[in-house]
Structure formats: C-alpha cells, structure tokens
Amino acid sequence: APVPPRPIPGGIAGPGLITEVLVGKFGDHLPLYRLEDILTRYTDDGRLTIDNNVSERTLRHQAVGRKNWLFLGSEAAGPRAAVLYTILAGAKRHRIEPWAYVRDLLLRIHADDQCLEELLPDRWAAAHPEAVLNHRLEESRAKAIRTRARRAHRRGRHK
C-alpha cells in the first residue's frame, strides 16, 4: 500500500500521531486546541526537543533505585539518601569525580566552612580541575555539535 500523505505538508506529524492525538483527546478529555498547543510548543522554541528521552533516561536511575531504597533502616534514612543522591547527581552532571567531591564536601561541612557557595558543583569543579572527568569528553562535545546541527537544519527547513 502507498504511504499516506502527510496531514501537515512538510510536517513531521504522520497519520499515527494524528490518530494518537484524537484518541488522547477522548482519553484525557482535553480539547483539541489545547492538545495542539502542547504538541507544537517545541516548534516555537528551538531549545526544546520533540521528545524527552534524555529526561526519562536520567529519571530511570531514580525509579530503579526507588525499589532498592524502600528499606533504608529508619524513617530518617530516606531524606538522607535523597540528599546524597542529589549531591551525586550534581557531581555526575558536572562531570566531577564523585569520591573527590563528596569527600571534600563532607570535610568542609564538618569543619564548619561558611563558604557554601564554593561547594556548588560548578564552582567546585572550576576550583578543582584535576577532579573533572575528561574521558569521553570529546565524544560528548562531538555529539552536542551534531545535535545542534540537526536542530538548526530542522528549524531552517520548517520556516
């Protein structure tokens, strides 16, 4: 069978997406004009992506860990684990070697260091370049360049 024509000329949306929108309209009880605003918001702002795969992959670690953290030993252990997880996630995001960051953080907090802003991951990484992880950094930069080029190409094509 021939491929059906695109409902929106030059658009990315195919018949499957349109069907999903119509079914979602009845499932979510949203008016079609609200769904249109939601589904086309990424076309107004080039910084937004068409999907949220990066966010979902990031949150997957937390969702998997949630089952592992059900029994932490006491009621107070849950918030402590959340704080530690946040610290480690910040270190990972800023490509800092986790053990060096957490060790320095705990030592300085224990010593009543009043310069808490210096302990933020981005500022700590700038002050301790030896603890910044550089392996696969070029791969990450090349991927970011490819992503920006793809987005620029898409925006240029759909204007």
Buried (B, 14 or more C-beta within 10 A) or exposed (E): EEEEEEEEEEEEBBEEBEEBBEEBBEEEEBEEEEBEEEBEEBBEEEEEEEEEEEEEEEEEEEEEEEEEBEEEEEEEEEEEBEEEBEBBBBBBEBBBBBEBBBEBBEEBEEEEEEEEEEBEBEEBBEEBEEBBBEEEEEEEEEEEEEEEEEBEEBEEEEE
